[in-house]
Amino acid sequence: MEITEPRRLYQQLAAELKARIEQGVYLVGDKLPAERFIADEKSVSRTVVREAIIMLEVEGYVEVRKGSGIHVISNHPKHQQVVDETLEFASYGPL
C-alpha cells in the first residue's frame, strides 16, 4: 500500500489548472478566468485561488499582469524547459 500525503486545496487546484493548460483547454496567450469566477466555480476561497496561481507562476505556466489578469505563458513547466535545453545541447556532442 502506497502512503501519500494529503495535498492542500491550493495544490489540488493548481494541479487541475495545470492539467487544463497542458491539455490545451487554455492555450499560450489565453487569459484565465478571473479569480472570483474560479473561486465560485470550485467553491473555494479567493485565497486558495491566489495560492494556486502563485504556484503556477513559479512553475512558469502563467504570468499575472496587474489590471490585465492571469495569462498563460507556457504549457511546459520551467524544469522541463531546462531538461529539454540540456538534452538539445548534449546532442551536439563533445566540444
VENJO-V507786 format. One record per helix or strand of 2 or more residues. SS is the DSSP state (H for helix, E for strand). FROM is the first residue (numbers start at 1). TO is the last residue. Records with the same first field share a line. If there is no record, write none. Layout:
# VENJO-V507786
SS=FROM-TO + FROM-TO
This chain:
# VENJO-V507786
H=9-22 + 35-42 + 46-58 + 78-90
E=62-65 + 69-72
